[in-house]
Amino acid sequence: MRQVVIYPGEDGLWIAECPSLPGCVSQGTTRDEAIENIREAIRGYILALEQDHIAVPAERFETSGAEATA
């Protein structure tokens, strides 16, 4: 499973990116659409690497529930 970062963009769209796959970014008009679009982007990214006989980067990120306090 790949970790994905999702956040609202300045243009009102939701941005989704997969940090362990450099440049694998997508967007959507809703959060759910952005998630579906990044799933498709991840599948395509990995397929392209495999077709080109390039090693697929391992997932190297972890999540944390830590919050910063001010």
C-alpha positions in Angstrom: 0.0 0.0 0.0 1.3 3.4 -0.9 1.0 6.4 1.3 -0.8 9.4 -0.3 -0.9 13.0 0.8 -4.1 14.9 0.0 -4.7 18.6 0.5 -6.8 21.4 -0.9 -5.1 23.4 -3.7 -5.3 27.1 -4.1 -7.5 26.7 -7.2 -10.2 24.9 -5.3 -9.2 21.4 -6.5 -8.0 18.6 -4.2 -4.4 17.6 -4.8 -3.2 14.0 -4.2 0.4 12.9 -4.4 2.4 9.8 -3.7 5.7 10.8 -2.1 7.4 7.4 -2.7 6.8 7.7 -6.4 8.5 11.0 -7.4 6.2 13.1 -9.6 3.1 10.9 -9.1 0.5 13.6 -8.5 -3.1 13.9 -9.4 -6.1 16.1 -8.5 -9.9 16.1 -8.4 -12.8 18.4 -7.8 -13.6 16.5 -4.6 -11.5 14.6 -2.1 -12.9 11.3 -3.2 -12.3 12.0 -6.8 -8.7 13.0 -6.0 -8.2 9.7 -4.2 -9.6 7.7 -7.1 -7.4 9.6 -9.6 -4.2 9.1 -7.6 -5.0 5.3 -7.4 -5.2 5.3 -11.1 -2.0 7.4 -11.4 -0.1 5.0 -9.1 -1.2 2.0 -11.1 -0.1 3.7 -14.3 3.2 4.9 -12.8 4.1 1.4 -11.6 3.0 -0.3 -14.9 5.2 2.1 -16.9 8.2 1.4 -14.7 7.6 -2.4 -15.0 7.2 -2.1 -18.8 10.6 -0.2 -19.0 12.2 -2.8 -16.7 12.9 -0.2 -14.0 12.8 -1.1 -10.3 9.7 0.2 -8.6 10.7 2.3 -5.6 9.8 0.8 -2.2 7.3 2.6 0.1 9.6 4.5 2.4 7.2 6.7 4.4 5.3 6.1 7.6 2.3 8.0 9.0 2.1 9.5 12.4 -0.8 11.0 14.4 1.6 13.5 16.0 0.3 17.1 16.1 2.3 20.3 16.5 1.2 22.6 19.3 1.7 26.3 19.2 
